[in-house]
Amino acid sequence: MPFLGTALNGAGLIFLTHAVYSTHEHSVAFAASPVPLDITIELLLSIFLLSAGIVLSSPDFKPIQWAQWSGKISRETRKGEGQWTREGEEFLSEGDPYAFLGLDGGIGGKSEGRRGFWDVRAKRKEYEEWVKSGGQS
Amino acid sequence: MNEERELAINPIVQTSVQHNTQVVSNIRNLTASLFGVAAGTLGLESYPGFVFYLVGTLIVSGLVFVFRAEGKPSEYFHRPLGDLWGGDVFSGLSSFVLTWTLFYGLVRA
């Protein structure tokens, strides 16, 4: 869907620019006469394309009922929104106000730096699979 | 009292409500200035311009209803009528008038 939204936005912007430019030229050439029908149609079409593109490229709504919201999270897991380490921990560096200090790798680059929260469900599943497979590492 | 009990049984996720309101207000702000461009270029004056804006916001609400809310606005809004159809209509009016007058002056005058 983001591709469609971007395409609509691009086409709409081109049409809009063309229509506004045409209107300007027309008003310079024939000051008194009203805007021709084809320019009006092009303008309205471009506005419609652009607003459809804006709506399509905006982020999805989130359900407000607690039951649906938590159900959606446990179905789709929380993965995919940010960066994750191999151990299944989410990086929280996005909102880190001290990122400019360059201490993400720890002081002197020796430690592991800032860590996010554990993905407990994934860890639990991993453990269950380990137990089922006989506890061999 | 009834609504309070309803909320206790089916609680509402505040961050989702905020996110949805934010999305709607973003869409409204962007499209409002867009409609201003169109109204100014068409050379609309006084009441027809405002009618144009209201019709435009209605169309955008319809698009949001179909594409973002998937026809079920009560899943995403506490009060669908006020938050989806009427949400931020009048806060977008100022940016509409801004671009309306700007493009009227640039193109027609």
gemmi code that builds the backbone of each chain (N, CA, C; Angstrom):
import gemmi

chains = {
    "A": [
        ("MET", (0.795, -1.218, 0.000), (0.000, 0.000, 0.000), (0.834, 1.278, 0.000)),
        ("PRO", (2.009, 1.317, 0.663), (2.772, 2.581, 0.617), (3.171, 2.968, -0.790)),
        ("PHE", (3.409, 1.953, -1.671), (3.784, 2.274, -3.048), (2.642, 2.979, -3.764)),
        ("LEU", (1.423, 2.449, -3.578), (0.251, 3.051, -4.216), (0.054, 4.484, -3.739)),
        ("GLY", (0.198, 4.695, -2.416), (0.044, 6.036, -1.873), (1.041, 7.005, -2.470)),
        ("THR", (2.315, 6.567, -2.556), (3.351, 7.440, -3.117), (3.076, 7.742, -4.582)),
        ("ALA", (2.616, 6.707, -5.322), (2.317, 6.918, -6.747), (1.190, 7.925, -6.916)),
        ("LEU", (0.134, 7.776, -6.104), (-0.991, 8.716, -6.177), (-0.531, 10.127, -5.838)),
        ("ASN", (0.293, 10.240, -4.795), (0.794, 11.558, -4.400), (1.598, 12.193, -5.527)),
        ("GLY", (2.469, 11.399, -6.160), (3.301, 11.921, -7.236), (2.464, 12.404, -8.404)),
        ("ALA", (1.508, 11.548, -8.843), (0.653, 11.934, -9.970), (-0.156, 13.175, -9.609)),
        ("GLY", (-0.696, 13.194, -8.392), (-1.498, 14.338, -7.970), (-0.690, 15.625, -7.955)),
        ("LEU", (0.564, 15.543, -7.474), (1.406, 16.746, -7.431), (1.687, 17.267, -8.831)),
        ("ILE", (1.968, 16.339, -9.765), (2.240, 16.774, -11.149), (1.013, 17.465, -11.735)),
        ("PHE", (-0.164, 16.823, -11.586), (-1.396, 17.418, -12.125), (-1.677, 18.762, -11.477)),
        ("LEU", (-1.455, 18.830, -10.141), (-1.760, 20.072, -9.427), (-0.864, 21.203, -9.914)),
        ("THR", (0.431, 20.904, -10.040), (1.359, 21.935, -10.517), (0.954, 22.404, -11.910)),
        ("HIS", (0.636, 21.430, -12.762), (0.255, 21.775, -14.128), (-1.015, 22.624, -14.155)),
        ("ALA", (-1.995, 22.234, -13.331), (-3.273, 22.955, -13.341), (-3.085, 24.382, -12.828)),
        ("VAL", (-2.303, 24.537, -11.732), (-2.103, 25.880, -11.175), (-1.341, 26.749, -12.167)),
        ("TYR", (-0.338, 26.155, -12.806), (0.440, 26.917, -13.796), (-0.451, 27.330, -14.976)),
        ("SER", (-1.318, 26.381, -15.423), (-2.212, 26.705, -16.535), (-3.149, 27.842, -16.168)),
        ("THR", (-3.683, 27.780, -14.928), (-4.582, 28.844, -14.494), (-3.870, 30.190, -14.488)),
        ("HIS", (-2.629, 30.172, -14.029), (-1.861, 31.417, -13.990), (-1.663, 31.975, -15.393)),
        ("GLU", (-1.260, 31.099, -16.312), (-1.067, 31.539, -17.698), (-2.364, 32.066, -18.279)),
        ("HIS", (-3.458, 31.350, -18.005), (-4.759, 31.757, -18.535), (-5.166, 33.116, -17.999)),
        ("SER", (-4.946, 33.337, -16.696), (-5.360, 34.612, -16.117), (-4.476, 35.753, -16.619)),
        ("VAL", (-3.229, 35.434, -17.012), (-2.387, 36.478, -17.592), (-2.868, 36.820, -18.995)),
        ("ALA", (-3.250, 35.783, -19.776), (-3.627, 36.003, -21.169), (-5.034, 36.605, -21.287)),
        ("PHE", (-6.010, 35.981, -20.603), (-7.392, 36.482, -20.687), (-7.844, 36.826, -19.281)),
        ("ALA", (-7.613, 38.073, -18.889), (-7.804, 38.435, -17.481), (-9.254, 38.313, -17.047)),
        ("ALA", (-10.198, 38.620, -17.925), (-11.585, 38.733, -17.485), (-12.324, 37.395, -17.508)),
        ("SER", (-11.933, 36.467, -18.410), (-12.738, 35.260, -18.596), (-12.510, 34.273, -17.457)),
        ("PRO", (-13.519, 33.429, -17.160), (-13.376, 32.446, -16.080), (-12.442, 31.297, -16.487)),
        ("VAL", (-12.091, 30.469, -15.498), (-11.179, 29.351, -15.752), (-11.856, 28.333, -16.662)),
        ("PRO", (-11.180, 27.855, -17.712), (-11.797, 26.849, -18.594), (-12.118, 25.557, -17.850)),
        ("LEU", (-13.045, 24.806, -18.449), (-13.540, 23.604, -17.774), (-12.448, 22.562, -17.602)),
        ("ASP", (-11.564, 22.411, -18.624), (-10.567, 21.341, -18.518), (-9.589, 21.582, -17.374)),
        ("ILE", (-9.231, 22.853, -17.154), (-8.331, 23.147, -16.023), (-9.028, 22.840, -14.703)),
        ("THR", (-10.312, 23.207, -14.609), (-11.067, 22.933, -13.375), (-11.095, 21.433, -13.093)),
        ("ILE", (-11.382, 20.671, -14.151), (-11.452, 19.211, -13.963), (-10.089, 18.671, -13.538)),
        ("GLU", (-9.025, 19.153, -14.182), (-7.687, 18.676, -13.837), (-7.354, 19.010, -12.389)),
        ("LEU", (-7.733, 20.215, -11.981), (-7.449, 20.650, -10.610), (-8.183, 19.774, -9.601)),
        ("LEU", (-9.485, 19.556, -9.829), (-10.264, 18.747, -8.888), (-9.750, 17.311, -8.856)),
        ("LEU", (-9.388, 16.782, -10.035), (-8.845, 15.422, -10.099), (-7.550, 15.325, -9.302)),
        ("SER", (-6.666, 16.340, -9.482), (-5.387, 16.291, -8.773), (-5.592, 16.376, -7.264)),
        ("ILE", (-6.561, 17.196, -6.832), (-6.848, 17.300, -5.404), (-7.338, 15.959, -4.865)),
        ("PHE", (-8.213, 15.320, -5.644), (-8.738, 14.028, -5.205), (-7.623, 12.989, -5.130)),
        ("LEU", (-6.755, 12.958, -6.164), (-5.635, 12.005, -6.161), (-4.746, 12.237, -4.954)),
        ("LEU", (-4.433, 13.508, -4.688), (-3.525, 13.821, -3.583), (-4.136, 13.435, -2.243)),
        ("SER", (-5.432, 13.733, -2.052), (-5.998, 13.392, -0.743), (-6.106, 11.884, -0.588)),
        ("ALA", (-6.410, 11.158, -1.681), (-6.412, 9.698, -1.594), (-5.010, 9.188, -1.264)),
        ("GLY", (-3.992, 9.798, -1.888), (-2.616, 9.386, -1.608), (-2.218, 9.658, -0.177)),
        ("ILE", (-2.639, 10.821, 0.343), (-2.304, 11.164, 1.731), (-2.958, 10.166, 2.685)),
        ("VAL", (-4.233, 9.858, 2.406), (-4.928, 8.905, 3.288), (-4.279, 7.531, 3.218)),
        ("LEU", (-3.914, 7.096, 1.990), (-3.354, 5.750, 1.843), (-1.953, 5.642, 2.425)),
        ("SER", (-1.190, 6.746, 2.404), (0.176, 6.650, 2.918), (0.261, 7.005, 4.397)),
        ("SER", (-0.871, 7.306, 5.030), (-0.828, 7.565, 6.476), (-0.801, 6.233, 7.230)),
        ("PRO", (-0.268, 6.241, 8.453), (-0.165, 4.976, 9.188), (-1.524, 4.389, 9.550)),
        ("ASP", (-1.557, 3.071, 9.752), (-2.801, 2.392, 10.095), (-3.321, 2.830, 11.447)),
        ("PHE", (-4.646, 2.763, 11.617), (-5.236, 2.984, 12.929), (-4.922, 1.796, 13.832)),
        ("LYS", (-4.959, 2.072, 15.149), (-4.819, 0.973, 16.106), (-6.146, 0.787, 16.819)),
        ("PRO", (-6.562, -0.462, 17.046), (-7.836, -0.680, 17.731), (-7.808, -0.131, 19.151)),
        ("ILE", (-8.922, 0.486, 19.587), (-8.913, 1.114, 20.908), (-9.451, 0.185, 21.988)),
        ("GLN", (-10.223, -0.859, 21.599), (-10.697, -1.786, 22.625), (-9.515, -2.617, 23.122)),
        ("TRP", (-9.411, -2.716, 24.443), (-8.252, -3.379, 25.027), (-8.113, -4.814, 24.518)),
        ("ALA", (-9.255, -5.514, 24.428), (-9.214, -6.921, 24.030), (-8.651, -7.080, 22.620)),
        ("GLN", (-9.153, -6.251, 21.689), (-8.684, -6.370, 20.307), (-7.235, -5.954, 20.175)),
        ("TRP", (-6.869, -4.895, 20.923), (-5.509, -4.363, 20.851), (-4.494, -5.402, 21.301)),
        ("SER", (-4.766, -6.007, 22.494), (-3.796, -6.984, 23.009), (-3.821, -8.259, 22.168)),
        ("GLY", (-5.016, -8.606, 21.637), (-5.077, -9.765, 20.762), (-4.239, -9.578, 19.519)),
        ("LYS", (-4.295, -8.352, 18.969), (-3.518, -8.064, 17.775), (-2.022, -8.157, 18.072)),
        ("ILE", (-1.622, -7.638, 19.253), (-0.200, -7.668, 19.605), (0.281, -9.106, 19.763)),
        ("SER", (-0.534, -9.946, 20.462), (-0.021, -11.297, 20.686), (-0.087, -12.120, 19.413)),
        ("ARG", (-0.970, -11.744, 18.468), (-0.982, -12.462, 17.200), (0.229, -12.094, 16.353)),
        ("GLU", (0.516, -10.789, 16.292), (1.548, -10.345, 15.353), (2.898, -10.135, 16.020)),
        ("THR", (2.985, -10.311, 17.317), (4.151, -9.978, 18.140), (4.549, -8.512, 17.945)),
        ("ARG", (5.436, -8.040, 18.784), (5.790, -6.635, 18.706), (6.936, -6.408, 17.737)),
        ("LYS", (7.406, -7.486, 17.100), (8.608, -7.338, 16.282), (8.364, -6.476, 15.056)),
        ("GLY", (9.415, -5.943, 14.530), (9.339, -5.264, 13.260), (9.278, -3.757, 13.364)),
        ("GLU", (9.031, -3.206, 14.555), (8.914, -1.753, 14.629), (10.263, -1.082, 14.806)),
        ("GLY", (11.181, -1.751, 15.474), (12.480, -1.137, 15.681), (13.589, -2.124, 15.346)),
        ("GLN", (14.785, -1.828, 15.837), (15.896, -2.746, 15.631), (15.943, -3.735, 16.781)),
        ("TRP", (16.321, -4.963, 16.445), (16.380, -6.004, 17.467), (17.752, -6.661, 17.425)),
        ("THR", (18.228, -7.050, 18.597), (19.491, -7.767, 18.635), (19.243, -9.236, 18.332)),
        ("ARG", (20.309, -9.985, 18.149), (20.148, -11.407, 17.888), (19.536, -12.123, 19.084)),
        ("GLU", (19.722, -11.574, 20.289), (19.208, -12.219, 21.491), (17.728, -11.916, 21.705)),
        ("GLY", (17.111, -11.157, 20.801), (15.702, -10.861, 20.938), (15.411, -9.689, 21.852)),
        ("GLU", (16.337, -8.746, 21.911), (16.083, -7.551, 22.705), (15.970, -6.363, 21.767)),
        ("GLU", (15.056, -5.469, 22.121), (14.817, -4.335, 21.250), (15.758, -3.196, 21.612)),
        ("PHE", (16.315, -2.564, 20.595), (17.133, -1.378, 20.824), (16.242, -0.205, 21.200)),
        ("LEU", (16.633, 0.557, 22.161), (15.859, 1.742, 22.532), (16.598, 3.009, 22.139)),
        ("SER", (17.522, 2.897, 21.166), (18.372, 4.051, 20.889), (17.643, 5.136, 20.113)),
        ("GLU", (16.426, 4.818, 19.627), (15.721, 5.793, 18.803), (15.434, 7.075, 19.584)),
        ("GLY", (14.950, 6.906, 20.813), (14.612, 8.088, 21.590), (15.694, 8.455, 22.584)),
        ("ASP", (16.905, 7.975, 22.360), (17.967, 8.210, 23.325), (18.488, 9.630, 23.207)),
        ("PRO", (18.292, 10.457, 24.231), (18.732, 11.847, 24.104), (20.245, 12.013, 24.196)),
        ("TYR", (20.945, 10.972, 24.603), (22.407, 11.091, 24.748), (23.142, 10.349, 23.644)),
        ("ALA", (22.422, 10.108, 22.510), (23.042, 9.343, 21.425), (24.258, 10.072, 20.871)),
        ("PHE", (24.246, 11.430, 20.967), (25.357, 12.183, 20.384), (26.668, 11.939, 21.126)),
        ("LEU", (26.590, 11.385, 22.350), (27.827, 11.090, 23.083), (28.550, 9.888, 22.493)),
        ("GLY", (27.840, 9.115, 21.671), (28.464, 7.966, 21.034), (28.803, 6.853, 22.005)),
        ("LEU", (27.998, 6.712, 23.052), (28.291, 5.679, 24.056), (27.446, 4.438, 23.844)),
        ("ASP", (26.862, 4.279, 22.633), (26.002, 3.121, 22.399), (26.761, 1.819, 22.578)),
        ("GLY", (28.042, 1.831, 22.289), (28.849, 0.632, 22.479), (29.413, 0.538, 23.887)),
        ("GLY", (28.885, 1.303, 24.827), (29.427, 1.321, 26.182), (30.617, 2.243, 26.258)),
        ("ILE", (31.075, 2.492, 27.471), (32.213, 3.390, 27.648), (33.473, 2.709, 27.126)),
        ("GLY", (34.138, 3.358, 26.189), (35.319, 2.775, 25.587), (35.011, 1.666, 24.601)),
        ("GLY", (33.735, 1.447, 24.285), (33.357, 0.424, 23.316), (33.534, -0.988, 23.833)),
        ("LYS", (33.606, -1.180, 25.157), (33.898, -2.520, 25.685), (32.639, -3.269, 26.089)),
        ("SER", (31.648, -2.570, 26.638), (30.461, -3.282, 27.110), (29.404, -3.302, 26.027)),
        ("GLU", (28.175, -3.707, 26.407), (27.151, -3.931, 25.400), (26.277, -2.721, 25.146)),
        ("GLY", (26.439, -1.665, 25.917), (25.651, -0.476, 25.677), (24.246, -0.590, 26.217)),
        ("ARG", (23.383, 0.316, 25.737), (22.001, 0.323, 26.221), (21.239, -0.838, 25.635)),
        ("ARG", (20.473, -1.485, 26.457), (19.657, -2.594, 25.998), (18.197, -2.296, 26.256)),
        ("GLY", (17.320, -2.850, 25.430), (15.891, -2.683, 25.634), (15.327, -3.774, 26.512)),
        ("PHE", (14.026, -3.986, 26.386), (13.389, -5.017, 27.171), (13.509, -6.361, 26.471)),
        ("TRP", (13.449, -7.401, 27.252), (13.407, -8.746, 26.711), (12.093, -8.992, 26.002)),
        ("ASP", (12.128, -9.779, 24.913), (10.893, -10.303, 24.348), (10.626, -11.620, 25.071)),
        ("VAL", (9.841, -11.524, 26.151), (9.705, -12.666, 27.055), (9.070, -13.853, 26.352)),
        ("ARG", (8.038, -13.559, 25.514), (7.350, -14.662, 24.843), (8.303, -15.458, 23.959)),
        ("ALA", (9.126, -14.717, 23.181), (10.050, -15.413, 22.281), (11.039, -16.249, 23.081)),
        ("LYS", (11.514, -15.691, 24.201), (12.461, -16.431, 25.040), (11.825, -17.706, 25.594)),
        ("ARG", (10.549, -17.573, 26.006), (9.856, -18.710, 26.592), (9.695, -19.819, 25.554)),
        ("LYS", (9.328, -19.382, 24.329), (9.139, -20.358, 23.246), (10.463, -21.081, 22.954)),
        ("GLU", (11.516, -20.288, 22.924), (12.849, -20.848, 22.674), (13.198, -21.898, 23.736)),
        ("TYR", (12.885, -21.561, 24.989), (13.179, -22.480, 26.094), (12.368, -23.757, 25.975)),
        ("GLU", (11.046, -23.589, 25.621), (10.195, -24.768, 25.476), (10.731, -25.690, 24.385)),
        ("GLU", (11.169, -25.091, 23.288), (11.699, -25.916, 22.211), (12.972, -26.632, 22.647)),
        ("TRP", (13.745, -25.937, 23.445), (14.996, -26.536, 23.939), (14.685, -27.726, 24.834)),
        ("VAL", (13.642, -27.556, 25.709), (13.268, -28.644, 26.604), (12.725, -29.823, 25.799)),
        ("LYS", (11.870, -29.517, 24.790), (11.274, -30.579, 23.984), (12.332, -31.363, 23.225)),
        ("SER", (13.358, -30.652, 22.785), (14.372, -31.337, 21.994), (15.318, -32.152, 22.884)),
        ("GLY", (15.014, -32.235, 24.151), (15.778, -33.122, 25.019), (16.781, -32.415, 25.896)),
        ("GLY", (16.765, -31.116, 25.841), (17.643, -30.365, 26.721), (19.096, -30.338, 26.298)),
        ("GLN", (19.332, -30.751, 25.046), (20.720, -30.682, 24.576), (20.996, -29.278, 24.043)),
        ("SER", (22.135, -28.772, 24.315), (22.427, -27.422, 23.856), (22.985, -27.445, 22.435)),
    ],
    "B": [
        ("MET", (-23.224, 6.759, 34.451), (-22.999, 5.527, 35.207), (-22.917, 4.340, 34.256)),
        ("ASN", (-23.831, 4.331, 33.285), (-23.858, 3.238, 32.338), (-22.566, 3.184, 31.523)),
        ("GLU", (-22.126, 4.376, 31.058), (-20.922, 4.437, 30.241), (-19.694, 4.044, 31.067)),
        ("GLU", (-19.731, 4.440, 32.355), (-18.610, 4.102, 33.229), (-18.460, 2.586, 33.380)),
        ("ARG", (-19.615, 1.940, 33.554), (-19.586, 0.484, 33.686), (-19.116, -0.158, 32.385)),
        ("GLU", (-19.593, 0.384, 31.276), (-19.178, -0.113, 29.951), (-17.665, -0.016, 29.798)),
        ("LEU", (-17.088, 1.123, 30.258), (-15.640, 1.307, 30.149), (-14.887, 0.380, 31.085)),
        ("ALA", (-15.502, 0.048, 32.237), (-14.836, -0.873, 33.159), (-14.808, -2.284, 32.585)),
        ("ILE", (-15.876, -2.641, 31.857), (-15.913, -3.992, 31.271), (-15.015, -4.065, 30.044)),
        ("ASN", (-15.165, -3.065, 29.151), (-14.344, -3.027, 27.935), (-13.421, -1.823, 27.988)),
        ("PRO", (-12.262, -1.944, 28.628), (-11.391, -0.779, 28.770), (-10.833, -0.327, 27.428)),
        ("ILE", (-10.428, 0.937, 27.392), (-9.962, 1.542, 26.147), (-8.471, 1.839, 26.254)),
        ("VAL", (-7.726, 1.564, 25.203), (-6.280, 1.793, 25.198), (-6.016, 3.247, 24.834)),
        ("GLN", (-5.485, 4.001, 25.809), (-5.347, 5.437, 25.605), (-4.332, 5.765, 24.510)),
        ("THR", (-3.240, 4.988, 24.438), (-2.226, 5.306, 23.424), (-2.775, 5.097, 22.020)),
        ("SER", (-3.652, 4.086, 21.846), (-4.243, 3.878, 20.525), (-5.150, 5.032, 20.154)),
        ("VAL", (-5.926, 5.515, 21.152), (-6.812, 6.650, 20.890), (-5.983, 7.856, 20.448)),
        ("GLN", (-4.876, 8.096, 21.177), (-4.019, 9.226, 20.821), (-3.443, 9.055, 19.425)),
        ("HIS", (-2.987, 7.846, 19.127), (-2.407, 7.583, 17.810), (-3.420, 7.843, 16.703)),
        ("ASN", (-4.653, 7.350, 16.884), (-5.679, 7.539, 15.858), (-6.013, 9.012, 15.680)),
        ("THR", (-6.140, 9.731, 16.812), (-6.448, 11.159, 16.713), (-5.336, 11.900, 15.990)),
        ("GLN", (-4.095, 11.481, 16.286), (-2.936, 12.106, 15.638), (-2.974, 11.881, 14.123)),
        ("VAL", (-3.295, 10.649, 13.720), (-3.343, 10.337, 12.288), (-4.411, 11.173, 11.602)),
        ("VAL", (-5.606, 11.245, 12.238), (-6.697, 12.015, 11.627), (-6.314, 13.488, 11.522)),
        ("SER", (-5.675, 14.022, 12.572), (-5.364, 15.448, 12.522), (-4.255, 15.735, 11.517)),
        ("ASN", (-3.323, 14.788, 11.328), (-2.306, 14.950, 10.282), (-2.959, 15.014, 8.905)),
        ("ILE", (-3.850, 14.056, 8.645), (-4.530, 14.017, 7.347), (-5.296, 15.303, 7.120)),
        ("ARG", (-6.001, 15.763, 8.158), (-6.804, 16.974, 8.037), (-5.936, 18.186, 7.722)),
        ("ASN", (-4.796, 18.304, 8.430), (-3.947, 19.476, 8.201), (-3.398, 19.490, 6.787)),
        ("LEU", (-2.946, 18.313, 6.314), (-2.382, 18.257, 4.963), (-3.434, 18.566, 3.915)),
        ("THR", (-4.609, 17.925, 4.041), (-5.620, 18.104, 3.003), (-6.237, 19.499, 3.066)),
        ("ALA", (-6.281, 20.104, 4.265), (-6.886, 21.435, 4.364), (-6.095, 22.440, 3.542)),
        ("SER", (-4.769, 22.407, 3.648), (-3.991, 23.366, 2.860), (-4.090, 23.039, 1.371)),
        ("LEU", (-4.262, 21.754, 1.064), (-4.449, 21.352, -0.329), (-5.735, 21.930, -0.904)),
        ("PHE", (-6.824, 21.838, -0.138), (-8.092, 22.399, -0.599), (-7.994, 23.909, -0.732)),
        ("GLY", (-7.174, 24.525, 0.121), (-6.958, 25.957, -0.010), (-6.326, 26.301, -1.339)),
        ("VAL", (-5.333, 25.488, -1.749), (-4.695, 25.700, -3.056), (-5.743, 25.629, -4.163)),
        ("ALA", (-6.603, 24.602, -4.087), (-7.615, 24.430, -5.137), (-8.602, 25.584, -5.131)),
        ("ALA", (-9.084, 25.964, -3.942), (-10.098, 27.019, -3.873), (-9.537, 28.345, -4.370)),
        ("GLY", (-8.275, 28.637, -4.010), (-7.673, 29.880, -4.462), (-7.455, 29.888, -5.958)),
        ("THR", (-7.031, 28.746, -6.502), (-6.781, 28.685, -7.940), (-8.083, 28.771, -8.730)),
        ("LEU", (-9.144, 28.159, -8.188), (-10.440, 28.238, -8.863), (-11.043, 29.634, -8.751)),
        ("GLY", (-10.498, 30.445, -7.855), (-11.010, 31.795, -7.702), (-12.316, 31.863, -6.945)),
        ("LEU", (-12.523, 30.967, -6.003), (-13.749, 31.000, -5.207), (-13.687, 32.171, -4.229)),
        ("GLU", (-14.847, 32.720, -3.948), (-14.921, 33.852, -3.019), (-16.019, 33.613, -2.000)),
        ("SER", (-15.772, 34.094, -0.807), (-16.696, 34.023, 0.343), (-17.350, 32.647, 0.497)),
        ("TYR", (-18.667, 32.540, 0.595), (-19.310, 31.293, 1.013), (-18.965, 30.082, 0.135)),
        ("PRO", (-18.922, 30.202, -1.192), (-18.555, 29.004, -1.978), (-17.227, 28.389, -1.553)),
        ("GLY", (-16.256, 29.221, -1.145), (-14.979, 28.691, -0.681), (-15.141, 27.816, 0.547)),
        ("PHE", (-15.938, 28.287, 1.512), (-16.120, 27.502, 2.732), (-16.923, 26.235, 2.445)),
        ("VAL", (-17.898, 26.363, 1.541), (-18.662, 25.164, 1.153), (-17.728, 24.144, 0.497)),
        ("PHE", (-16.827, 24.648, -0.353), (-15.825, 23.778, -0.990), (-15.006, 23.034, 0.056)),
        ("TYR", (-14.579, 23.774, 1.088), (-13.783, 23.140, 2.149), (-14.580, 22.057, 2.863)),
        ("LEU", (-15.850, 22.373, 3.173), (-16.656, 21.381, 3.899), (-16.879, 20.131, 3.053)),
        ("VAL", (-17.151, 20.319, 1.770), (-17.343, 19.168, 0.880), (-16.053, 18.353, 0.795)),
        ("GLY", (-14.921, 19.065, 0.674), (-13.634, 18.378, 0.606), (-13.350, 17.553, 1.844)),
        ("THR", (-13.584, 18.135, 3.023), (-13.327, 17.378, 4.257), (-14.252, 16.180, 4.360)),
        ("LEU", (-15.489, 16.348, 3.846), (-16.418, 15.215, 3.864), (-15.878, 14.079, 3.004)),
        ("ILE", (-15.339, 14.429, 1.822), (-14.768, 13.399, 0.941), (-13.578, 12.720, 1.610)),
        ("VAL", (-12.719, 13.536, 2.250), (-11.551, 12.962, 2.928), (-11.991, 12.048, 4.075)),
        ("SER", (-13.024, 12.473, 4.812), (-13.543, 11.609, 5.875), (-14.025, 10.291, 5.300)),
        ("GLY", (-14.684, 10.369, 4.131), (-15.130, 9.145, 3.479), (-13.964, 8.250, 3.112)),
        ("LEU", (-12.880, 8.855, 2.595), (-11.690, 8.063, 2.243), (-11.095, 7.407, 3.483)),
        ("VAL", (-11.005, 8.178, 4.571), (-10.471, 7.611, 5.813), (-11.356, 6.476, 6.290)),
        ("PHE", (-12.657, 6.703, 6.209), (-13.625, 5.687, 6.642), (-13.432, 4.392, 5.865)),
        ("VAL", (-13.216, 4.508, 4.549), (-13.126, 3.310, 3.726), (-11.752, 2.657, 3.838)),
        ("PHE", (-10.678, 3.467, 3.728), (-9.351, 2.868, 3.586), (-8.639, 2.644, 4.912)),
        ("ARG", (-8.831, 3.547, 5.888), (-8.108, 3.382, 7.147), (-8.951, 2.680, 8.196)),
        ("ALA", (-10.233, 3.070, 8.315), (-11.054, 2.456, 9.361), (-11.738, 1.187, 8.862)),
        ("GLU", (-11.593, 0.874, 7.576), (-12.147, -0.331, 6.977), (-13.634, -0.494, 7.278)),
        ("GLY", (-14.351, 0.620, 7.271), (-15.794, 0.568, 7.450), (-16.267, 0.294, 8.863)),
        ("LYS", (-15.317, 0.179, 9.818), (-15.719, -0.090, 11.202), (-15.136, 0.977, 12.125)),
        ("PRO", (-15.632, 2.215, 12.059), (-15.013, 3.295, 12.836), (-15.138, 3.106, 14.343)),
        ("SER", (-16.130, 2.326, 14.789), (-16.293, 2.187, 16.242), (-15.173, 1.347, 16.854)),
        ("GLU", (-14.415, 0.620, 15.997), (-13.268, -0.123, 16.524), (-12.093, 0.797, 16.804)),
        ("TYR", (-12.048, 1.928, 16.107), (-10.873, 2.788, 16.184), (-11.148, 4.123, 16.861)),
        ("PHE", (-12.431, 4.461, 17.066), (-12.758, 5.745, 17.687), (-13.802, 5.539, 18.766)),
        ("HIS", (-13.627, 6.294, 19.851), (-14.588, 6.183, 20.940), (-15.931, 6.745, 20.507)),
        ("ARG", (-15.883, 7.917, 19.838), (-17.102, 8.525, 19.292), (-16.873, 8.750, 17.811)),
        ("PRO", (-17.269, 7.810, 16.956), (-16.939, 7.902, 15.525), (-17.430, 9.191, 14.882)),
        ("LEU", (-18.633, 9.650, 15.272), (-19.189, 10.832, 14.612), (-18.335, 12.063, 14.884)),
        ("GLY", (-17.916, 12.228, 16.136), (-17.153, 13.423, 16.473), (-15.681, 13.304, 16.119)),
        ("ASP", (-15.113, 12.097, 16.259), (-13.661, 11.969, 16.100), (-13.237, 11.690, 14.671)),
        ("LEU", (-14.076, 10.977, 13.923), (-13.694, 10.685, 12.537), (-14.310, 11.694, 11.577)),
        ("TRP", (-15.640, 11.864, 11.640), (-16.310, 12.714, 10.650), (-16.138, 14.186, 10.981)),
        ("GLY", (-16.104, 14.517, 12.270), (-16.025, 15.938, 12.627), (-14.694, 16.315, 13.248)),
        ("GLY", (-13.765, 15.345, 13.355), (-12.523, 15.607, 14.066), (-11.646, 16.615, 13.349)),
        ("ASP", (-11.265, 17.666, 14.040), (-10.291, 18.634, 13.529), (-10.748, 19.368, 12.274)),
        ("VAL", (-12.059, 19.422, 12.030), (-12.521, 20.140, 10.837), (-12.216, 21.630, 10.978)),
        ("PHE", (-12.450, 22.170, 12.174), (-12.299, 23.615, 12.321), (-10.871, 24.028, 12.621)),
        ("SER", (-10.035, 23.095, 13.050), (-8.628, 23.458, 13.232), (-7.910, 23.497, 11.890)),
        ("GLY", (-8.451, 22.783, 10.883), (-7.859, 22.843, 9.558), (-8.302, 24.074, 8.792)),
        ("LEU", (-9.351, 24.736, 9.299), (-9.919, 25.877, 8.587), (-8.910, 27.006, 8.429)),
        ("SER", (-8.059, 27.201, 9.457), (-7.115, 28.328, 9.381), (-6.065, 28.088, 8.299)),
        ("SER", (-5.567, 26.858, 8.196), (-4.577, 26.614, 7.139), (-5.244, 26.647, 5.771)),
        ("PHE", (-6.536, 26.280, 5.730), (-7.279, 26.386, 4.470), (-7.344, 27.843, 4.018)),
        ("VAL", (-7.727, 28.725, 4.939), (-7.852, 30.140, 4.578), (-6.493, 30.710, 4.195)),
        ("LEU", (-5.451, 30.265, 4.880), (-4.094, 30.735, 4.570), (-3.728, 30.447, 3.118)),
        ("THR", (-3.814, 29.183, 2.701), (-3.411, 28.854, 1.328), (-4.434, 29.363, 0.312)),
        ("TRP", (-5.700, 29.440, 0.746), (-6.739, 29.981, -0.137), (-6.368, 31.404, -0.558)),
        ("THR", (-6.144, 32.257, 0.429), (-5.820, 33.658, 0.111), (-4.493, 33.762, -0.630)),
        ("LEU", (-3.527, 32.928, -0.227), (-2.214, 32.985, -0.881), (-2.336, 32.680, -2.367)),
        ("PHE", (-3.016, 31.576, -2.694), (-3.083, 31.197, -4.106), (-4.044, 32.073, -4.893)),
        ("TYR", (-5.067, 32.595, -4.218), (-5.937, 33.555, -4.897), (-5.105, 34.763, -5.309)),
        ("GLY", (-4.266, 35.243, -4.384), (-3.444, 36.408, -4.689), (-2.386, 36.105, -5.741)),
        ("LEU", (-1.787, 34.904, -5.666), (-0.706, 34.569, -6.599), (-1.230, 34.364, -8.016)),
        ("VAL", (-2.344, 33.626, -8.128), (-2.776, 33.171, -9.450), (-3.742, 34.150, -10.098)),
        ("ARG", (-4.723, 34.644, -9.345), (-5.792, 35.417, -9.975), (-5.489, 36.907, -10.002)),
        ("ALA", (-4.897, 37.426, -8.946), (-4.793, 38.892, -8.849), (-3.607, 39.416, -9.661)),
    ],
}
model = gemmi.Model(1)
for chain_id, residues in chains.items():
    chain = gemmi.Chain(chain_id)
    for i, (resn, *xyz) in enumerate(residues, 1):
        res = gemmi.Residue()
        res.name, res.seqid = resn, gemmi.SeqId(i, " ")
        for name, pos in zip(("N", "CA", "C"), xyz):
            atom = gemmi.Atom()
            atom.name, atom.element = name, gemmi.Element(name[0])
            atom.pos, atom.b_iso = gemmi.Position(*pos), 0.0
            res.add_atom(atom)
        chain.add_residue(res)
    model.add_chain(chain)
structure = gemmi.Structure()
structure.add_model(model)
structure.setup_entities()
